[in-house]
Amino acid sequence: MTYSGLSLRRFEDARFLTGKGRYVADLDAPGALHGVTLRSPHAHAEIRSIDVAAARAAPGVVAVLTCADLDAAGVKPLPCTSVLASVKPMIVPDRPVLARGRVRHVGQPVAFVVAETEAAARDAAELIEIDYDPLPAVVDGAAALTPGAPQIWPEAPGNEVFRFEKGDRAATDAAFAAAAHVTTLDLFNNRVHALPLEPRACLARFGEGRFDLVFTGMGVHGVRRQLATVLGLPESAFHLACPDVGGGFGAKNLLFPDYVLALVAARATGRPVRWVAGASEEFAGSVHGRDLRGHARLALDGEGRFLGLDVETVADMGAYLSAVGPHCPTNAFSTAMGGVYAIPAMHLTVRGAFTNTVPIDAYRGAGKPEANYIAERLVDAAARETGRDPAALRALNMMRDAPRVTAMGMKVDGGRFAANLDVLARASDAAGFTARRAEAAQRGALLGRGVACFLETARGAPGEWTSVSVAPDGGATIAVGTHSNGQGHETSYPQVAADRLGLPVERVTYRQADTDLLVNGNGHGGARSLHMGGHALVLAVEALLGKARAIAAHLLQADAAALDFAEGRFTVRGTDRFVDLPGIARAAEDPASLPEGMAPGLSADAHNTNDLVTFPNGCQAAEVEIDRETGIARLTRYVAVDDYGRLVNPLLTAGQVQGGLAQGIGQALLEDVAYDAESGQLLTGSLMDYALPRADDLPDLDVILEGTPTAANPLGVKGVGQAGAIAAPQVVMNAVADALAQVGATAPDMPATPEKLWRAISAAG
């Protein structure tokens, strides 16, 4: 039986739906203490003094840590792992685990209280007396770069973190000089929060000179490397593992101060320390995503062909540089710049800005959503300005010859670009839109149709590691260095392994996220798992079957080249003599049954050094109805026609797309991390203020999968994890712009809230 390509339901769902999931907060730890992080109430302030005497004397308190305690323990600053090669050198100020001398955003950790119970720790934290001297704050990236803005770091004059450029400036200028038409837009990709269902959490232990950290994350080896740097110890001094993880979306790929604090406290007290983020801590103490202001221009010739794209942006980095934050609006953005279009000349300029806000880091797509949003909003505006059909203008300019090297140096190996645009027109009933718009108008509503495309550059970190073993009972175990946090790896990876081993899929056990189990691994991020991990799995299975073939030849007293492998057994060609994998595994336990010099056991591992990128892509359409009296927008239709290459599990693929679409739709219409411009206070510190999309905000999300396999990996797969969030914002906002154009109104920046839409309609008269 062939399992790849089947829409199997996720094996792990039975565990989750019956309450048998195993999350960090579920872990039993006898004698565990509870940690609480005291956070700054100020956006910007000098710390004159900290008095923790009352807190240390409080009932149940075992330890209170401040910056002075961490300094005495030799704890180093949190690292930024993506230092850019930029035009203006990147400024990387120290990011202390606990604030030293000054706080720079609301929610910055200042002290850590460890007590017998969480309630006792919280009560004690309120007894800590801190004398703050408030300073002026700035919470907008563009405002931070203006003369006279509050200075956040002395080593970064004018709050500029870096100045990054990429592309051909001269060729781009020439393209605009020759243009028959230039479309210009100022766009804002609003600040949002990943907000996984499971909050950040950890359980820390220390014993026999070794740290043990169980946490909710998206990768263990990268966090271990960062921990080793911060605590000044070799990586071998740390064991990291993750149980079940309730969502990540990029925000759990990082080392957070609270994990370091829990480990330091565990070493100091000799007892396990548990820390679980509260709801408000996820907004003020985690990381945020996006926050990019762009001034963008698209040059067209007289026939509507794109000649050049010029983008100048300001990227708000927050108060500190998070691990991969600077990579998102720069290198990652540039890989997807221009989207699916054959644009011969492009240039990108990015100015990074420090602000008194939570640091920015990767959020589902990490730079690629921002790049695609700019391109697709420009194309839609150009179609409106030149009187062209938006879909026809896209089709005219799509990449057709493959492989094609873009003006930013990305080698795109092909995709169903124009073909899927045709499928979209039929699937979304483009022909019936005029009638639907007329019907809406009779009800006093504005109905708009938006079409947009996307191009993802999926890979994440290059290289991946996997091991495979077969037991004497015929069961196989695979351990993969990627990391599932809801994607269904316990199902998709066994499908791949079962096909190649010739075993029933239910006999394949999946393991992940344990530094003692896996010698290496790059976790999840960049929609990389099946691309990178699946490739490594294929290599490991091939290595295992190579060993199995040698053992089978020895057992059958036949030449290895004369053996055929199918359905989990090696057969001597032309005979009925065979030995199956369980039999080989049993023989492999006995050194006397093995060829001379072969190690016992039927197992193998492999490291995939592949650094190739895959290019998921698609065309999507939405219809948005806006009430003219209230500005309330309702998404009435959404259709996606996407290319993810060869599909291992179409059901899981569609689910990944739909989840990403929900997040992208949320960004377009609802979600916005907001700060008060004067005080720097976080205004959206809970779900009472931050609007996540609910079921009744979404129509049926119709996902049609039409793909072309890639040659970048032996499975032919393209990453799907980020695509929906990359595509949806521009699709929805193009529909909003189309609706508002009927009354001469201009689309606002995301999110297109009822207030913004009502004001736009009212201003248009």
N, C-alpha and C positions, 0 to 999 in steps of 0.2 A: 504494500500500500504506500502511496506517496502522500505525505502530509503537507509539504510546502504548497501553498496556494489554497489550502482549505480554511474556511472561516470557523475554526474551532473556538468555542467559548473559553474564556480564560480559566485555566486550572485553579489559579489562586483565588478566584472569586468565591468559591465554596468556603474557603477559610474566612474571608472578609465578611461575607454575608451571614455567617453563623456566629460571629463574635469571637472567632478564634485567631484573629490577626494579632500580631505581637509587635507592639510599638514601644518606644522608649519608656513612656509613662506607665506601661503595663509591667515592666520588668521588676521582679522581686529582688530586693537588696536589703537583707537583714542588717539593721544597725545604720542604715543610710541617714546622713544628714541632709538638710535641705538648704539650698543656696538661693538668695534673693539679691538681685542687682539693683543698687540705688542709682537712679539716673538723674541727669541734670534737668531742672525745670526751666533753665534759661537757654536761649539760642546762642548767646555769646556773653561770656563773663569771666573775669579773673576770680580765681579761688584764693581768698585771703587766708583762710584757715579751715581745717577740718577737725572736729572734736568727736571722737568715737568712744569716749570713756563710758558714757551712759549706755551705749549700745552693747559694749563688751560686758557690762555688768548686768544686762537684762536677763530675765529667766530663760533658760534653754539655749542661750547663745554659746557657741563653742569657739567661733573665730570671727573677726572682722578684718577685712583686707582693704588697704588703701594703696595708692601709688607708691608710698614710701615702703610698704611691705614688699611689693613686687620688685622694687629697685634692690632691696636688700637680698631678695631671692635670685637676682640676676635675670629677671624676665625682660626680654627685649620687645621692641615695638612689633605690631602686626605688619606683615610684609605686603607690599604691592608687587604682584608677580608679573605684571605686564608693563614694563617700562618701555616707553616708545622711543623710536628713533625719529624725533620730530625736528622741524625747522628751528624752533626755539626750544632749547633743552627742557625736558620735563622736570618739574619741581616735585619732589617726593618728601614731604615733611614726615617726621616720625608720628606714628599713630599709636600712642600708648594704650595698653590694655585697660588701664584706669586713668582718668584724666590727671594730667600733671600741670598744675599752675593755671590752666585755663580750660574752659569748656567751649566747644565750638558748634554744638547743635543740641536742640532739645532731644533728650533721650540718651546722650552720651554717658557711658558708665563712669561712676565716680567712686563707688565703694561696693564691697561684696560682703554680705552677712551670711554666716553659716550657723544654723541652729538645729535643734532636735526636730522641730516641725516647721512647716512653711509659714504657719501663722506666727510663730515666735520670731522667725527671721524677718517677716514683714513688720511686725510691731517694733522690733529693734531698729530696723532701718529708719523708721520714723523718728527715732531718738538721736540720730546722727545730726550734729549741728554743723552746717557749712555756711561760712560767711562769703557770699558772692558779691562781687562788684560788677553789675551789669554793664555791658558795652553795646554800642550800636551793632545792628545785625543787617545782613542782606540775604535774601532768600531766592533771588532770581539771577540766573547766570548772566544774562545780558546786562542787567543793572550792576552786577558785581564788577563788570569790566569797564564801567564808566568812571571818568575822573571824579574823585571825591567819595567814592563808595567806601564803606567801612573796610579796613584792611584786616584780613583774616590771618594771614601768615606773613611774617616779616621777610622771609626768603622768597616770597612770590609777589613782587610789587604789582599793584593793580589787580591782584587776585588771578592773574593768568597762570594756569597750570602748565600749558604747552601750546604750541602752535604747530599744527600738522598740515602738511600738503601732500597731495598725490595726484598724478595725471600730467598731461602735457598742457602747460599754460599757454604756450605760443599757438599750438594747434587749436585750442579751444577759443582763444581770442580771434583767430582767423575765421573760425566757423561762424562766430557771431557777426563778424564784419561782413560776411557774405550772405547772411540770412535774409530771407524775404519777410520773415515774421519771427518775433521773439515773444515768448510767453514768460511772464515773471510772476512768482508767488512768494509771499512770506508765510511760512508754515510753522506750526508748533506741534511737536510730538510730546504730548503731555506726560507729566510724571505719574507713574502708576506703581502699584504694589502687587507682587506676585501672590501673596496671601494664601499659601498652601493651607489645606484643611487642618493638617496636623501642625501645631506650632513647633518652633525649634526647641530641642530638648537634648539633655545628655545625662549620662550616669558615669561618674569618674571614680576610678580606684587607683591606689598605688600600693605596691607590695613587691618585696624582693628586688628593689631597684628598678622596677618597670611600671610604667603608666598603662592603664587600661581605660579606654574611652569608648563607650557605646553611645552613639548619637544618631540624630535623624539627619541624614545627608544624602548627597548624590555621588559620592565617591570617597574612598578612604585613603588612598595613597597620596593624593595631592594635599589633603588636610594634614596627613602625618608629616609630610615634608615641611609644611608651614609650622607645625607644632615644634618640630625639631629645631627650626630656626629661632622661634620665639623663646624656647626654654633652653637653648644652647646645648642640646644633647643629640646623640646619634639617633637615626630613625629606628634602630633596633631597640631603643628604650621605650618604644610606644607600640601598643597593640590597639588598633582601631577596628570597630565593627559597627554595622548598621543592621537592625532588624527590619521589620516592615516599615515603609516610609509613606506617609500620607501626603504625597505631592511635593514638588520641589520647584519646578519652572525656572531654574537657575539660581534662586535665592538660597538654596541649601548646598551650593557647591563650595562654600567658603568656610574659613576658620573665623569664628566669632569670639569676641572677648570673653563671653560667658563660659565657653568651653575651656579656655586657658585658666580662668578663675576657679572653675570646679576642680581641675587637675591640681592646681597649686594648693587649693584647700584640702584636697584628699591627701596630698603628701604631708601637709602640715598637721592634719588632725589624725592621720592613720585610719580614717574611716571613709566609706564610700560617700560621695556627695552627688546629690541629684539636683538638677536645675531644669525647670520647665518654664518657657516664656509665657507670660500673661498676654491677653489679647492686645492691650495697649502697647506692650513691648514689641509686638510684631510690627506695629506701625512706626514706632519711634526708635527701635533698637536693632532692626534688621537692616536690609538694604532696599532701595527703590530702583525702578527701571525707567528707561527712556529719558525724558527731559532734554529735548534738543530743539533749538530754534534755528530755522534755516531760511536763507534767502537764496532762491533757486531760479535759474533761467534755462529755458529750452529754446534752441535755435532750429528753425524749419526753413526749407527751401520753398519755392513757389508751388511745388507739387505735394507738399506736406511731408516730405522726408526729413527725418531728424538729422541735423548736422552737428550739434554740440550740446553738451550739458555742463553747466557751471553751478556749483553748490558751495555756498559759504555758510557755515554753521557755528553756533555757540553751544557747547556741550557742558551742561551743569554737572560737575563731578561731586557736589556735596562738600562737606567740611574736610573730609579725608579721602585719600585714594584707596578704594577697596581693591581686592585682589586683581580682578580683571576689568575693573571699571573703565580705565582709559582705552582698552582695546576695542570696546563696543562701538563708540562713535567714530572711530578712526579706521584701523585696519579692517575690522569686521564690516563696517559700513561700506568701505571701498570695494569689497569683494562682490557686493550685490548692486553697486551703483549702476544705474541705467536699466536695471531689471532685465526683461526679455528682449530688449530692443537693440538693434544694430546701430549704435551711436558712435560715429568714428572718432570723436574728440570729447574728452571729459576732463574736468579738473575739480578737485575737492580741497577746500580749506576748512580746517576745524580749529577753533580756539576753545581750549578747556578752561573752565572757570571754577574757582573755589567759591562756595556759598555756605551759609550757616544752616545747612540742611543735612539730613541723613545721606550717607554716601550712596552713589549710584553704582550698580553692578549689573551683571547679566540678568536679563529677564527674557523669557521665551522668544528667541530670535536674535537678541543681543546685537543690535546694529543693523541687521538685515531688514527688520520691519521699518526702521526709520528711512533707510535708503529706498525701499520699494514705495513707501508712502509718498515721498517727494516726487519720484518719477511718475507715479500713476496720477497724482493730483495735477501735475504739470500737463500730462498728456490729455487729461480730461478738459482742463482749462483751454489748452490749445485747440482742441476740437470745437469747443464752444466759440472761441474767438474767431476761428477761421471758417465756421459754418460747415464743419465736417462731421460725419457720423463717428462717435467715439470708438466703436468697435472696428470700423473700417480703417480709421487712422492707426489703430494698434496693429491691425493685420498688415498694413502697408509697411510698417517699420520693424516687424519682428525679425529676430535672427532666423535665417533659413539654412545657411550653409554650416555644417558641423563636421569636425570640431571647429570652433571659432574662438579666437583670442579677443577678449574685449579690450576696450581702450584702457582698462585698469589692470590688464595683464592676466585675467582669469581665462583658462582654457575650458570653454563650455563644450561638453561632448554631445550635446543635442537634446532634443525633447519635442513633445507634441505641442509646439507653441500655437501656430495658426490653426492646426487641425482641431485642437481643443476649443478654440474660440468659436469655430463652427458648431461643434457639439453643444457648447453653452447656449448659443442662440436658440437652438431647438429645445433644449432641456428647460430653459427658463421662460419659454414662450415669449420671446421678444416680439413676435408678430402680434400678440394679443395685448401688448402693453398700452397702446393708444386707447383701446376700449376701457381698460382698467383705469387709466388716468381720467378719462371723461366721467366715469362712474364716481370716482372719488371727488371730482370737482363739483358734481351735483350735491354732494354731502358737505361742501364747504371745505374740503381737504385738498392738500397739495400732495400729489403722488409723484415721486421721482424714481428713476431707474439708474442704478450705478453699475458700471462694468469696470473691472480692473484685472490686472494680471499680477503675477509675482514670480520672482526667481530667488530661490534659496541657495546658499552655498553651504552645504552640510558636510561637516567632518568633525569639528571640535579638535581636540588634541590628536596629533598623529600617533599611530601605533597602538596596538592592544595585545593583551596576553590572555590565553585560555588554556585550560587543561581538560583532559578527557580520560576517564578510566572505565573499564568494564569489570564487574565483579563476577565471581564464579556462578552466582545465581542468575546471571544474564541481565542484571540491572546496570545501567550506565549512569555515571555522575559527570556532569560538566560544571566547571567553575570558570566564570567569565569576569574579566576585569572591568566591564562596563557596569552600570548600576540601574536597576529598575526602581523608579519611585512612582509607579502607577501605569507604566507602559505595557505590561503584559509579558515581560521577558521570560517568566516561568512557563509560558506557553510557546512563544515564538522560537526561542532558542532550542527547546526540545524538538520542535517540528523539524528544524534544520538538522539536528544531530540524528534523530530517528531515521530520516531518509538516508543519510550516509552510512549509518551503522546497520541498517536493515532490521532495526528493533521496533517493537511497538512504542508509540510515543509515551504511553503511560509508564514505561520502564525507564524513562530518562529523568533523572533528578537534577535540578538546577541549583547552583550555589553561587553566592556573590558577596561582596562587601565585607571582607574580613582579611586584614593584612597578614594573619597567620595562615590563611587558606590560599591566598593568592600572592605570588611573589611580586607581582606588579599589576598595574591597571590604571586607566585614566578616567574611570567613572563615566558619568553621563554628562552631556553638555554639547550643544552643537548638532543635535540630531544624529549622533555618531554610532549608536549602538549596533544595529545590524550591519551597517557599512563596515565599521572597524572590528567590532567584536565577532560578528558573523564570519568575517573573513578569517580572523584568527581561529575560530571554531573549526572552519573547514580545514585549515592547515593542521590543527591538532588531531582531527579525526583521520586525516590522511597519514599523519605520522603514526598514530595508533594502529591503523590498518596495515601500514608497512611492517610494523613489529609483529602484528597478528599473522600476516602472510608468511613471515619467516618461521614463526612457530608452527603454523599449519603445515608448511612444507616439511618441517622436521618430523611432525607427528605422522603425516601421511606418506613420508618417505618419497616425496615427489619434488620435482623442480618447482621453485616458486613461480617461475614464469608460466608454468602449466596450470596454475590455479585460477579459477574464476570466482569472483566474489559477488554474491547476490543474496538478498533476503537474510542477511546475517550469517551466512556460511560460506566457507571456501570449499569448492568442489574441484576435484581433479578433472580437467577437461576431458570429455568423452567417456567418463565413467560415472558410477553412482557413489563413489567414495567421497566423503566430505567430513568436515569438522566445523561446528558452529562456534560463534563467539563465546558463549558460556563454557563450552568445552575447552577452548583455547585459554580462557581466563583461569579455569581450574588447573590446566597443565602449567600455566605460567606461575602458579604458586609453588611449584616444585622445581627447584633448580636442575634436578636430574632430567627433567622433561624438556629443557630448553636447549637451543643451540649453544654451543660453547661461547662463553664470554657474555651472554645476554643476561641482564639484570632481571630478577623476578618481578612479577606483576604485569598486568596488561594496562598500561597507562602511557600517556604522552602529553607533552605540552608544546605550545607554539607561541611565538611572538610575531605578530603581524606588523611589519615596518611600513606598511602602505601609508603614504601621505596624500593620496589623491582625494580631491573634493568631488562630491556628487551634487547634482543640480536639480533638485525637485522644483517643479514649476506648475503653474496652472492658470486658469481663467475662471473668474467668478462673477456672479451677478446678484444684486440685491434690489429690493424695492422698499422704499421708506415712505410712509404716509405721515404728513405733518398737519396737525389741526391748526388752522389759521388763527383761531381765537385764543388758543392757550399755548401754542408752540410745542405741544406734546408730540413727539415723534414715535411712530410705531413701525417696527420692522415687520413687513408682511410676507416677504419672500426671500429665500436665500438658496442659491444653487452654486455648487463648486464642481468644476471639472478639472481634475488634477492628475499629474504624472509623477508617480513615485517608483517608477521602474517596475521590476518584477516583484510581486506581492507574496510574502510568506504567509500572511494571514490577513485577507481583505477586511474581515470584521474588525480586527484591532486597528488596522490602518484607518478605516473610516472613523472609528472612535477617537483616534488621536487627532484627526482633522477636525472633528466636531468640537472637541475640547478646546483646541486652539482657536477655532472660530468664535466660540463663546467668549474667550478672553479678548480677542480682537474687537468683537462687537461691543464688549464692555468698555474698552478704551475709547471707542468712537462715540458712544452715546451716554455713558454713565460715570466711568471711573476717573478720579482726579485726586491726586495727593496735593492738598492745598496748605499753604503757610500764610500767616498774617504778615503782611509786608512790613509793618512797623516793629512788632515785637519778635517776629521770627517764630511765634508759637505755631505748632502743628494743629491745624483746624480739623483735620480728618484723622483723628486718633482712634476711631473705633468704627464698627459697622453701622453705628447710628449715623455716621457722617460720610462714610465712604461707600458708594453705591456699587455693589457687585450685581451682575446680571442674574436674574432669577428665571425660573422656567417660563413664567408668563411674559418675560421680555423677549423671548426667542420664538421664531416660527420653526417649523420643521427645517432642519439643516440638511438639504439634499446633497449628498456627496457621490459623485460619479468618478470612478477611477479608470482613467485611460492613460496607460503608461508605455514607455519604451525602456527596456533594460539598459543599464549602464555597463560599460566595460571596466569601470573603476574597481570592481570587486567581483569575486566569482559568483556571488548570489545575484548580481544584477540589480541590487536594491538601491534606492535613494532614500535619504532620511526624511521622516514624516513628522517628527516630534514638534517642530517649531512652525510648520507651514501655515496652519490656520491663523495663528496670531500675526504672521507676516502679511497675510493676504487681506484679512477682513477689514482693518481700519479704513483703507482707501476705497474699498468696495462700498462700504456704508456711507462714507463721507461724500463719495461721488454721487450716490443716490440723494443724499441731503442737498448737495449743490444743485442737482438737476431739479429737485422739487422747488427749491427757493428761486431758481432762475425764472420760474413762471411769473413771479411777481417782482422781478428785478432785484432780488435780494442776494446778498453774498453769503456763502457758507462761513460760519464762525470756526474758530479753532476747536479741536477736540477738547473735552467731550461736548457734543452738540446737545446741551441740556435744553429743557423747555424754555427757561429764561432767555438763553442766548438766541434760540430760534424765534421766540416771540419778539425780542428786540430787533432782530434782523428784519423780520416781516414788517414790524411797525415803522422802522427807519426807512423802508422802501416805499412806504405810503400805501 
